[in-house]
């Protein structure tokens, strides 16, 4: 195939390789765009729920995935004698813990774990931070968060600990119920930033890969597909001298 001073003659192996790779690259880019749309829908849905009027925790029971990030209120008493320190939590690059305090609702029923925020870790890991709170009845405002599904298993190190507060990596609700001696709702409450008796609270939804990053990944795959086409055209195109006759 002749184009002015250039002749395009696709070779067999370059053509087969391009035909094999091009759909894969385009497919990966399309898949990333679909993931971006799905993740954006999740972000928007969570933002919408976060903007709903505050309701009582009891009114949401049983809590489902559609209640994630809903603002709620609950009245009860903190169990300050049995608190948990979630390990390996950082804030602005500093190591520390997140404080989980069981709250016994005044209305009765299962207790709920309230994440009261981040506290710094002592350089000596054997020294645990002080995590004071109110012994009086409290009325808290918080945000609903469901615990991750694929975690919550106490390690041998955690199980060998004695005393309180107890350091955990990813506490399993069933294990914690045995540890505490009373039932827990399968939900966490993120204490409101302005609520009393809390620590550092900089709550941000965790989505892993953000929609924008998915779109960036898609652009990378589409760019690779374009580069592949340009390379294919380049390696199969030759410049033809002016003194040559038409191709035989």
Secondary structure, DSSP 8 states (H G I E B T S, - for coil): -EETTEEE---HHHHHHHHHHHHHHHHHHHHHHHHHHHHHHHHHHHHHHHTS--EEHHHH-S--GGGTT-EEEEEEEEEEEEEEEEEEEEETTEEEEEEEEEEEETT-SSEEEEEEEEEE--SSTTS-------SS-EEEEEEEE---TT-----HHHHT--SSSEEESS--HHHHHHHHTS-EEEEEEEE-TT-SS--B-------SS-HHHHHHHHHHHHHHHHHHHHHHHHHTEEE--TT--S--
